Amino acid sequence: MIDGIKRFRLTMLGQFIVASFVVVVVIALGLTWLTGNVIEDQALTGLEAEAHDTLAVRVEQQLTPEDFEQPMVGERYDEFHRFVNESVRSARTAAIKVMNPEGLVIFDDDPDKVGGISSSAGFQMAMAGETNSHLSHPEVSTGDIDQTDQFLEVYTPLVPAGSSEIAGALEIYQDYGAVAGQISETRSSILKGLVGGLALLWIALVGIVANGAHTITRQRDSLITTRALADTDGLTGLHNHRAFQEKIREETSRALESGRPVALIMMDIDNFKGINDSQGHQAGDMALRQMAGVLSSLAGDGTAFRYGGDEFALLLPGTDRAGALELADRVRRAVMGRTGDEQISVSLGVASLPDGAATVEALVYGADVAMYWAKSEGKNRVGDWSRLSQGRAEGELPWFAADPALHASEVVSALGAALLAKDPSTGAHTERCSRHVVSLAQELGLGEKETSLVRVASLIHDVGKLAVPDQILFKPGPLNEAEWAQMKQHPTAALRILAQVRSLADVTPSIVHHHEHFDGSGYPDGLAGDEIPVASRILLVTDAFDRMTHDRPYRKAMSVEAAVEELTSNKGSQFDPEVVDAFLSVLSRDAAHTPRHDSSLGADQLILR
């Protein structure tokens, strides 16, 4: 992927270099053309002015009214011709013609043309009092004119001395060759200067863009690397839970649009706690890496994830139920091995879309339930959610699949969606708490049913906050006494909400009491010690730790070390000491990492909000 991005950057840079070079050339040519036209216009204006202001004045002084009445002949022609040669003609002035108002040529350098008639547009404009000109190749045979040269043909009105009336027009052929040569040289010089300056500018611009492209590429590479690290489990090298959430939603959406199947295999290492307890955490880590190796080798077109703790997942786009079940059994057989004296096995659950699931939540839920069914049935086996869901409809299910909490998946999803709509940060928070409570429940040795109940409770433990006003819930600072009292009502609000859902009856007490303190100082009922449901004591610790170690609207996150110190210092008062110790063992084993920040808020507000 990085190589592809680099090639794309190089292609884009090459395109920019070519395009910018073309732009520079076009600008240089355009500026040269415009500048040359300005110079040419100025030259034409100068030649017209010379004809009108100098040459025409001299001619007017030598003409009499009688001269305009008939063509010049004989001595008068010779006299006026000498005057023209001596006083009018110059190196640039090639030929002269004088006409009366009727267009009768009264004088021309060529005697044969005297007496002819001129009716050109230039003559007509001159008789209207306007000096005008145009470039031409005159057909003349006198003087030094080269008939291949270009000339400026100037027409200007003639007003004889002592008169205010236009008596005729003067036509002068000005040699334009020398002027054109000067303009060409000027244009060439301008073009060279512009090309040189723009070339330097282009080189500098290409250098800046190339450096910018290199910087962008490095930053992009760094972001890709950072993202890869953020999506990778450090111990196993597999994708982590965060990557799982993104990928499964992406693939499920694609499957629903295309009509192709997608399958999910959830799996959990059997008796993993026993491996850690009997052989140490290094052996446990080795088992996790062995599990990751098996999944990587068998995943094929699928993607392997470490879901959390000793739980893994295989996401299989394009695979149907039968293919997923076959692969799950291959994984089960491949995992069977030995680490020391402990037999390693794995329990797996399979769910597929569209068979047995229609949404991403149902897909995860089904695979999870099937996995726990496999563990409850003796472990080292594969659970099939489609078969289990069919068995549920027929009333033939073991306790786990018949558990009322797990019958409430749609209700849980709906409540979770409502919480997410009120507070977008809730989604990530509940996912993290869900992972923590499962690991903690297993560390405490809870049964499969109790573990499933606490996991469901973790997903909707904040449901009572739907009744808390936004200005209190999202206040960017400590709550005052009245606000604090209102915030403490959210467990009671949760009871009112959940009392309407009979299928969540077993889960409700753990949610209502998850702010009770071990010493009886909590709320809403002031329960203490074993009076508090064990699921509530688990939720209090995991909820507190997650809130302390993640940013909130009113404060920055604490470091893991500071959060651990907070949990430890409140053992026996706020938290159940046994639960805290078990949780710290889980943290140590999983090597959790959280950004380091400080907080000036007390533990109660850190944990509650």
N, C-alpha and C positions, 0 to 999 in steps of 0.2 A: 504493500500500500504506500509506504513512504517513497519507494523508488518511482511508483506511478506519479505521485505528487511532484517529485523532483523533475520528472520528464515533462509534466504539465507546466511547471514553472519555467523550465528552459524553453519550451515551445512558446509560451506566452512572452518571454523576454525576447526571443528571436522575432516574433511577430511585431513586438513593439519597436525593435531596432529598425526593421524594414519600413514599418509604417511611419515612424518618426523621420527616417531619412527621406522618404518620399515627401513628407510635409515640408521638411527643410528645403528641399530642392524646389518645390512648388512655390514656397514663400520667396525664395531668392529670385526665381524667374519672374514672379508676379511683381515684386518690388522693382526689379530692373526694368520691366516693361512699363510700369507706371511712371517711374522716374524719367525714363527715356521719352515718354510721351509729353511729360511736363516740359522737358528741355526742348523738344521739337516744337511744341506750341509756342514757347518763348522765342525760338529762332524765327518761326513764321511771323509772329507778331512784330519782331524787330525788322524783318525785311519789308513788311507792309508799311511800317512806320517810316522807314527810310524812303520808300517810294513816294509816300504821301507828303511827308514833311520836308523832304530835301529835293528830290528829283522833280516832283510835280511843280514845286514852287519855282524852280529854275526855268522849267518849260513855260509856265504861265507868264513869266516875265518877258519871254521872247515872242509870244503870240499876240496878234492883234485881232480884233473882231473880224476884219476882212479875211484873215487866214482861215476862219471856220466856214467861210461861204463856199470855197472851192478847193480842189486838191492843189497842193504846191507843185509847181513846175519850174523848169528853167532855173534862173538865178536864185529865186526865192527858195526852191528846194535845196540848191547847192549851199546857199547861205545857212539855212536851218540845219542841214546835215552836218556842216562843219561845227556848228554850235553844239549839236548833240555829241559829236565825237570828242569835242574839247571839254565840255562842261557837264555832260550827263553820263555818258558811257564810262564805265569803270571795269575793273577786272571781273566783277560779279554781274554787271549789267550787260546782257548779251544782245538784246534787241529792243527797239522802241517803236511804238505805233501810236499815232494821234488820230482821233475820230471826232467828227462833229456830232450834234445831237441826233441826226438821222442815221448815224452809223457809217457815214461816208468817210473812208480813210483818206485824210488830207496829208498824212506823212507816214512813210514806212522806210526802214533801212533798205528794203528791197524796192527800187523804183517801180518795178513791174506791178507791185501790189497797191500802189497809190491809185486812188479812185475806186477801189473795191468797197464792198459793203460788209460791215460787221454787225451781227445781231446776237452775239453770245449772251448767256445769262450774266457773265461777269460785267459786260458792257452795260447791260440794262441796270444792274445794281449800282454801278458807278454813276450813271446818269440820275439815279435816285439819291445820290449823295453819299453812298457807302463804299468805302475802300474795301476790296475783297481780293482773295487770291485762291489759287488751287495749283496742285502739282501737275505737270504735264511733260510730254516729250514733243516739243514744238517741231513742226516741219519747216525749218528755215534754212537758207543756204548762204547767208551773208555773215560777216564777222568771223569770230573764232568758235562758233557754236559747233559742238560735236553732237550730231543728231541722236546719238545713243545716250546722251546725258539727260539727267532729270532737272527740270527747271521749275521755278515758282513763277507762275503767270499772275501778275498783279494788275488789277484794274483800279484806277483812282480818278475821281472827278477833277476837271480843270475849270478854274475860275480866273479869267484873264485879269491883269492888273487894272484897277479902276472900275471893276464890275463886281456885282454880288450874285450874278446869275451863273449857273453851270453852263458853260459854253461847249463842253465836249468831254472826252475821256482819254486818259493816257493808259496805254497797255505796255507794260515793261516785263521782259523775260529776265528774271534774276537766276543766275547759276546756283543751283541747290546742291550740286555734287560735293563741294567742299564742306558745306554745312552738314550734309548727311554723313560725311566721313567723320567729322568732329563728334556728331551725336553718337555714331557707332562706337567710336573710341571711348566716349564717356560711358556709354552703356556697358561696354566691356570692363572698364575700370570699376564701375559700380557693382557689376556682377561678381567680379573677383573679390572685391571687398566684402560684399554680402555673403558670398559663399564661404570665405575665410572666417568671418565672424560667426555665421550660423553653424559652421562646421565645429568651431570651438564650443559653441553653446550646445550643439547636438552631442558632442563627445562628453561634455560635463553632464548633460541630462541622462545619457545612457549610463554613465557611471553611477549617478544617483539612483536611477531605477534599478540597475543591476545590484547595487548594494542593498537597496530596499527589498528587492526580490530575494536576495540571499538571507536577509534578516527575517523576512516573513517565512521563508522556508525553514530556517532554524527554529523559529518560534512555533511553527506548525509541527515540526518534528518533535519539539519538546512537549507540545500539548498532546500529541498522539501518544508519546511515551508516558506522559503523566496520566493520561486517561487509561492507558493499558494497565499501568500500575494500580490505579484506583479501582479497576475492574478485575484485578487478579488477586487470588488468595496467596498470601506470602508463603505458607507452608507447603501447599500442594502444587502451586502453579496453575491450578484450574481457575476458571472464571468464578467470581464470588457472588454473594447474594444480590448485591446491587446490579451486577451485570445480568443475573438471572431475571430480575424483575423487568428490566428493559427488554431483554431478548424475548421473553415469553409473550409479552404484550405485542411486540412487533410481529412475531411469527404467528400468533393467534389471529391478529388482525389480517395478516396476509392470507392465512388459511380460510378465514371466513369470506374474504373477497373472492378468492380463486376457487373455492370449493374443494381444495386439496386437504387431506387429513393432516393432523399434527398430533403427536403422542408425547406423553410425559411419563418418565419413570422416576419416582422418588424412592430413595433407599437409605437405610440406616444400618450401621455396623452393629451387630448383635453383641451384647455384653461388653461394650467398649469400656464402660467404667471399670469392669473387672480387670481388663488389660492394664489400665492405668494404675489401679490399686495394687495388682499383684506384681507387675513388672516395671512400673514407673512410667512417667510421661514420655520419656524417649521412645519406649516401645509403642506407646499410643500414637506418637507422631509418625513412627515408622509404618504403623498400620494404616494411618490416614494417607501417607504417601503411596503405599502399595495399592490402596483402593483407587487413588487418583491415576496411578499407572494403568490399572486394569481398564478404567473408564476411557482413558485416552486412547488405548489400543483398540477398544471395541466400538468407540463412538461412531466411526464411519462419517457420514454426512451430518451427524448430530453434534450437539455441543454439550460438554460435561461441565458441571458446576459443583463447587462445594457450597451447599445451601446454608450450612452453619453447624458448628460442633462436629459430630460424627455423621451428619446427614448430607447426602449428595443427591444430585439430580442429573438426568439426561433428557435434553429436549431434542425431539426427533421430527423435524419438519418433513412432510411427505411420507411419513410412516403411519400405517394404520394400526389398529388394535392388535391384530395377529402378529405383525412384524415386531411391535413393541414387546409383546409377551415373549416371543422367541428370543429377542435380544436380552430381555431382563433375565431369563433363565440362563443364558450364556454368561452374563455378568455374575450371577449367583454361583455358578459352577467354577468360574475363573477365580473368584475371590477366596474360595475355600482353600485354606492353607494353614500354616502354623507359625505363630510368633512365640517362641518359648514353649510354655506348657498350655497356652490358651489356644483353643480352636477358634479360628476366625470364620465368621459367616456373616451374611447380610440378608436383611429382609427388605423386599422391594414391593412397591405398589405401582400399578400401571393404570393410566387413564388416557383416553384419546378423544379427539374432536374430529368429526361430529358424533361418534359413538360414545354415549355416556356423558358428554359435556357439550355445552353450547357457548360458554364464556370462558375467559381466562381464569376467573375466580373458581368456576366449577371444575375446570381442568386441574388446577392445583389442589383444590379441596378433595376431588375424587382420588387423585394419586396419593395424597397424604393419608386419607382414610384407608385406602387399600393397603398402604405400607403398614399402618398400625394394626390392621387386621392380620397381616402376615406375622407380625411379632406376637400378637395375642394367640395365634394358632400354633405356636411352637417355634417360631423364627425359622430362618434359613429357607424361606419360600417366597413365592411371588403372589401378591394379591391383585385380582382383576376387578377394577371398579365397576365395569359394565355388568359382570356377573353378580357382584355384591349389590348393586343398585336394583337389579332384577330380583334378587333374593329378598331385598327389603320390601319390594312391592308385594311379594308373596308371603311376607311375614316369617321368613326362614333365615334369620340372621343371628350371629353371635352378639354378645352384649355390646361390643364396640360400635358396630355399624347400626345397632338399634338405639344407641345413646341419644336421648332427646336433644342434647346440645348440638349434636351433629346433624340432627334432622332440621336444624334451624339455619342452614347455610344461607338461604336467600334472605332471611331476616337479618343475619349478621352482616351480610354484604350490603343490605340497604342501610342499616345503621352506620356501618363504616363509611358508606358514600355520603351520608348526611353529615357526619363529622368532618369528612374531607372537604365538603363544600363550605363548611363554616370556618375551618382552619386547615389550609392546604398542607401545613407541616405535619398534620396528624398522621398522614399516610406513612411517611418514613418512620415516624416515632413508633407507631403500632407494629410495623414490621420488625423493627429492632427489638422491641419488647417481646414480641412473639418468639424470636430466636432465643433471647435470653431466658425466658421462662421455661422453655422446653429443656434447655441444657441444665438449668437450675433444678427443675423438677426431677430430672434423671439423676443429678448429683445427690439429691436428697433421698433418692430411692423410692419415689412415688410410683404407683402402678400406672399402667397404660391409660386407664380410664381417668384417673386424677390428672395425669399429664395432659390429656386431650381437653379436659374441662378448663384447666388453667390457661391453656393456649387459646381457647375460644374466648375466655374472659379477657385476655390481654388485647384482643383485637377490638373490643368495644368497651374497655374499662373507663374511658373518658366520655361515655355517652351522655352522662348528666350535664356536661358542659354545653350541650345544645341549649340549655335553659339559662346559661350565664350571658348577660349582655356583652356585646363586643367591646364596649368601652372599658369594661373590667378585664375581660379575658386577654385583650391585646394591649393593655395599658403599658407604656414604655417606662415603667418605674414601679417602686413598691406600692402596694395597696394600702389605703387608709383603713381605719377600723371598720367603717360601715361596708366598704367594698370587700374587706376580708370576710366579714360575716356573711355577705351574700355569696361569695365564692364557696364557702364551706357548705352551702346548701346543695351543691351539685350531686353528692351521693344520694341525697333524698330525692332529687329530681330523677336520678337514674332508676331508683326503685319504682317511681311512678311510671316511667317509660317501660321498663322491663316487666312490670307486673301484668302488662297487657299481652305478653308473649309467653304462653304456657310452655312452649318447647325450650325456653331458656330458664326454667325454674331452677335447675341445678347450678346454673352459672351465676344467677343474680346475687346470692349472698357474697360471693367473692368480690364482685364489682362494687356493691354497696359499702363494703367494709375495707376497701383497699387503702383507706387513709386512717385506719385505727392504728394506734401506737402500741408497742409491746408493753409499755408501762401503764397503759390506760389513759394516756393524755390526748389520744386522737379523737376523731369524730367519724360518724355522727352519733354513735352510741357509747363511746368511752369503753369499748371492750379492751381486755388485757390478756396477754399470754395466749394460752391455748383456746381461750374463748374466741379468738379471731380465727376465721377459716385459714387453713394453711395456704390456700391459693391467694388469699388477700395479703398474707405476709410475704409471699413471693412477689406479687405484683408491686407491693410498696417498695421493695428493694430495687427491682429491675426498673420500675418507672422512675424512681428517684435518681438512679445512676444515669439513665439515658438523658433525663432532663438536665442534670448537672453537667454532663459532658457534651452538650450540644447547644448552639446559640438559641436564644429566645428573644422575643421583641424587646424585653426590658434589660437584657444583660448578655454578655459574651459567655461562651462555654468555659467551664473549669477544665483543668487538666485531669487526666485519669488518676494521677497520684493524689490530687486534691480531693477528688470525688471519693476515692478509696479511704482517705483519711476521714472524710465526713461520715462515711458509712461506719467505719471502725469506731469513731468517737461516740457515735450514737447507738452502738450495740447495747441492748438491754433497756434502753429508754425508748427510742423511736423504732428501732428495728429488732427483729428476732435474731439473737446472736447466732443460732445454728444456721439460719438462712443466709446471714451475712458471710459467715465463714465458708459456706458452700459456694456462694457466689464468687467470693475472692478466689477460690480454687478454680472455678470455671474461667475467670478472667486470666489467671496465671497460665492456665493451660492453653487458652486461645490466643494469648499475647495480644490483647486488644490495644489499639492505639487511638487516641483522641487528641485533637489540638489543645495546646496549653493556653489557658486564659485565666484571668482572675475574676472574682465576683465579690461584690460587697453586700449581697443579699444573704439573709439568714437561710438556714436549711429548710425551714418550713415553707417559705415562699418559693425557694428553689424547687422543692419537691412537688408542691401543690400545683404550681402553674406550669 
